[in-house]
Amino acid sequence: MISSRFFFVVLFLLAVVSLILSPLCLGIRSFPTTDGNDVLLRFSEMPEYRNGFECASSGDKTATSSCDPSLVHIAMTLDKEYLRGSIAAVHSVLKHASCPNNVFFHFIAAEFDSASPRVLAQLVRSTFPSLRFKVYIFREDTVINLISSSIREALENPLNYARNYLGDILDPCVDRVIYLDSDVVVVDDIGKLWNTNLTGSRVIGAPEYCHANFTKYFTEGFWSDPLLSRVFGSRKPCYFNTGVMVMDLVRWREGNYRKRIENWMEVQRKKRIYDLGSLPPFLLVFGGNVEAIDHRWNQHGLGGDNVRGSCRSLHPGPVSLLHWSGKGKPWVRLDEGKPCPLDSLWEPYDLIYKPKYHENSSPLSSPSIMINGPRSSYYLLR
């Protein structure tokens, strides 16, 4: 029989080990719980998507490693508010990918989201049982002291800035990633976007919109300050939307671009030089040095402006990706019975399941799923 003293010694040693390992990436095998105030939506389970014979081997399909060179890496944020959009985006990618088993998702979740990252991870697994993915915890204190007020409160969410830290978050073996916002649907083979060639020393690729009035993204104080505005002196910057980017993480890490972006955020805190969230620092660092990708890969602005969220139409030309950037989100407008015409293009990818639950029921109670099981992992970023 184990003495109580020995029992407490074991508990103490386990606590010490936990503290020592906390800065590392930890695999989690426990199951999530939800209380009455934090019950998530349930989504329909998707069948397994399979590669065609023309696809390169993705190695062991049950492995959690993201180092397989045949993989297409996609990074997205994952939180309770935009969860329905994220699930629809993943669905759209898999549905149109020629090699869906080669797509690896990296989900970044906030440390203090009202739905824990552990719960979010299990929900993704229950919806996409064969999906290859990892979920990382993004510590909000990494960036919260650098964030300034924006024209819309949602743009101040620390998770909006997680894209700045992908070079630190993702495994060092991941040398390229596609970053996607949670309010997109992909209607083309994501492999085409993945194969974008970043020429010269360019670090990111994105659709550019050179007809847009670039000056409106910065304040008069910025443009009237010769020391600040000269950052564009030798460049011809065009607006680009950071919700869809191809990123060379090798060059990103080597050039310490995370710190370059943070430097501009520090300037913003001292002297307000922009009003629009996480976008302007990217424009300051990369504007005029972006690999221009076809506009079909970001038909953005479908959520209307950042104040009213009014309905908008598509840009001229072909479409490979629809992006509801702006205040209006299609799932909100559909639920309110006030959809915009283009919201009907998002609806087929919505996997929400809407039966009436008893008040105390948990939509994640069955089946039990091991978070660190096949094709998925859950990691802690410190």
N, C-alpha and C positions, 0 to 999 in steps of 0.2 A: 504493500500500500504506500502510495506516495505521500510523503509528509507535506504539510502546508508550507513549511519553509522552502522546501525544494520547488514546490509549485510556484511560489512567488519569485524565486530566483529565475525560473524559466521564463515567466512573464516579463521580468526585468530585462533579460537578455534579448527577448524578442523585440521589446520596445527599442533597445539600443540599436539592434540590427535595422529596424525600420527607419530610425533617424539617419543612420549612415547611408542607407540606400535611397533615401528620398530624392536626392538630386538626379537620380538615374532614371532610365526608362524602365518602367515596371509592368510586367504582364499581369493582368487581373483576371482571376478565374471565378470570382464571386458573382452572384446574380443581382440585378438591380431591384430596388423596391420603390414604390411610389405611394405617397399618402393621398388623402382625399382632396388636397388642394393642388396636387401636381400630377394629375393623370394625363398622359399624353394621348395623342390621336393614334388610332390604329390604321394600318395600311394593308392593302391586299398583298398577299405573298406572290412574288413573281417566280415563274419557272426558270430553270437554268438556261442561260444563253450559251450556245456552243460555237466554237470556232469552225470556220470552213477549212477545207483541206489546204487552201492556199496560205494559211496563216503560219507564221514562224512559231516554233515551239516556245511555250511559256514556262517550260521546266515542270517541276512538281506542282500540280494544281492545288495541292493541299498545303503548300509551304506559305509561310507568312513573310518571307523575305521579299524586300522590294528591290533587290540588287540584280534581278534577272534582266539582261540587256534587251530582251524582246518586249519588255513591258512599255505600255503607254501610261505615263503618270499624270494624274489629274488631282489638283488640290482644291478643296472647297472648305468653307466654314460650315459649322453644324451647330445650330442652336434651336431652342424651342420655338421662337417667334417665326423663323423662316424654315422650319423643318419640312413643312409641306412642299415648299418650293424646292428644297434640296432633294427630296425624294423624287419629285417629278423630273428634276434635272438629271439625276442618275439614271432613271428609267429611260429618258430620251437618249442618253449617250449609249446605253446598252442596246436599245432597240435598233439603232441605226449603225452601230459599229460593225465592220466586217469581221473583226477579231475581238469579240467582247471578252473572251477569257484572258486576253492580254492587257486589259485595262485595269490599272491599279489605282484605287482612290485613297487619297490622304485627306482625312477630315480633321479640321482644327476646331476644337470645342473650347468654350470659355470655362475657366476654373470655377466661377461662381454663377454659372447659368442656373436658372430656376429648375431646369431638368439636368441632372448630373450627366457628365460625359459617359459614365458607365451605362446609364439608362439609354442614352442616345445610341451608343454602340450596339446595344442589344436590339434596339428597334430596327436599326439598319440591317443587322443580321437576320432578324425575323422577316423582313420585307424582301431582302435579296440573299437567300441562303447560300448562293454560290459566289457571291461577290468577294473579290480580293481587296481588302482595305485595311487601313489602320486609323485609329482615332487618337489624336494627341490633345493634351490639355494645354491651353494657352493661358499663361498667368497674366492676368490683366494688369498687375502692377509693373509689368515689363514696359508698358507704354502709357498708362493712364496719366502720368504726370506730364506727358508731352502733348496731350490732346487739348485742343482749344474748342470753344463753342462754335457751332455750325448753324447754317440756316434751317436745318431740320434736325431734331433731337436724335433721330435714328442714326444719323451720320456720325454721332459722337460715340457710338458703341465701340469699345476697345477691340472687339472682334473684327471690325472693319479694317483694322491696321495689322491683322495677322499676316497678310500677304507680304508685309515688309520683312517678316522674319522667317520666311520659308527656307532660306539658305541655312538657318540655324536649326530649324525644327526638323526638316526631313533628313533621312539618313544620308551620310556623306557620299554614298554610292549613287544617289539620285542626282544626276547631273543636268537634268532638264525636266521641266514640269509645265503643264498647262494649268493656269489658274482660271477658275470659273466662279462667278457670283452665283448665289443661290436662286436668283430669279431669272434663270435662263432655261431654254429648252434647245437641244441640239437636234437638227433634222437632217443631218448629213453624217458621213463617216468621220468620226473624230480623228482617225488616222491621217486624214488629209491635213488637218490643222497641225497635228503632231510633227509631220514631216516638213514643216516650214523651215527654210534655211535662214539662219541668222548670219548675215554676211558681215565681213570685216570684224570689228570688235563689238558689234551690237550685242547688248545683254538681253533685251526684250523685243518681242514682235507683237504688234497689235494693229488693228485697222485705224488709220489716221483720217482725220476730217479737217483738211486744210482750209475749207471754206468757212469754218466756224470762226467767230471773233475771239481769238486767243486772249486778247487783253482783258476780257470780262471775267476771267478766272482769277484775277488778282486785283487788289485794291489800288486806288489812286496813289496811296502812300507808297506802295511797292514801285509803281512805274515812275513816280517822281523822285525816287531815291536812286541816284546814278550808280551807287555801289551795289545795290541789289539788282536792279534791272539789267545791269551789264552781263548778268549770267547768260542772257540770250544774245549777247553782242555778236558772237561768231557763229550762231546757230539760226536756223529758220524753223522754229518750233510749230508744230501743228497739234491740235487737240487730239487726244486719244482717250478712250474709256478703259479704266483699269479693271473692269469686270471680266474681260477676256484678254489674257496675255499668254504668250509663249515665253518662258523664262529660261535662260541659260544659267543654271545655278553654279557652275564652275566659275564663270566670269563674275557672277554676282558676288560670290564669296571672295574671290581674289581681289576684286575692286572695292570690297567693304561697302557695298551700296546701301546696306541697312543703315550704317552710320551716316552716310551722306543724306539719306532721307531724314533721319533723326535730327541732323544739324539744322535743316530747314524748319522742322517742327519747333525747334528751340527758338529760332528767329521769330516764328509766328507767335510764340508765347510772349516775346518781348515787344514785338511791334507787329500788329495785325496786318498781314500782307495778303490774306485770302479769306474766303467765307465758306468754302465748300469741302469740309471733311478731309478725307484721306487722299483725294485726287490731286490737289495742287502740288504736294511735295514730289509726286511722281513726275508731274509735268516739269517741275523745276530741274529735276535730276536728269530726266531722259528726253524731254522735249527737243525735237530736232535731231535725235539720234535713235530713232525707233525703226525697226524693220517693218515696213508697211505691208500689212496683210490685207487681202481682199475684203471689202466691206461686207460681203455676204456672211462673214464670220462674226459680225456683231451688229445686228439690226437692233440698235439700242434705243432707249427713250420711250419704250412702249408703255411705261408706267406714268407718262406725263411729266410735268415739271415737279420740282421739289416742294411746291406749296399746295397746288390744287390737285395734282395727279390726274389731269384731264386726259381724255382719249386722244390717241395719235394713230396715224397710219404708218405703213411700212415705207422705208426709203425705196427709191427706184432700184431695180436690179434684182438678181437672184438672192436667195436666202438659204443659209446653212445653219444659222443660229439666231434665235429670237431672244431679246433681252428686255425684260420689263424694268429697266432702271427708271428711277423717279419715284414719286410718292405712291402711286397706285400699283397694287399687287393683284394679279389676276385671281388668286384664290380668295382674297378678301372681297373683291368686287362680285365674284360669282356667288359667294355665300350671302352677300347683301342683296342679291337679285338686281344688281346694277352693273352688269358687265359691259366692258367696251367691246366693239366688234371683234378685235383681234384676240381677246381673251379666249375665244372659242378655239384658237390654235394651241393654247396651253392646256385646255381641259382634257384632251385625250391622254395626256401623260400624268394626270392627277390620279394617285393611287389611294386616295383617302377612302376609308371604309366607314360607313355611317349608320350602323344599327344603334338602337337605343340601349345603353348599358344601365344596369342597376347602379345606384349611386356609389356603392362601395366596391364595385368590381374593378379589377385592374386589367387593362388591355394587354399587358405584357406578362401576365401570369403563366401563360402557356403558349408554346412549349418552352421548357427550360433550355437555355442555349449557353454554351461555354464561350465567353468572350474571347478567350485566347485560343479558340478552336481553329478549324481549317480556314485558311484564306483570310483570316482577320487577326489583328492585334490591337492592343490598346496601350498607349504609351503616355507617360507623364513627362512634360517638358518643364525643366527648371531653368 
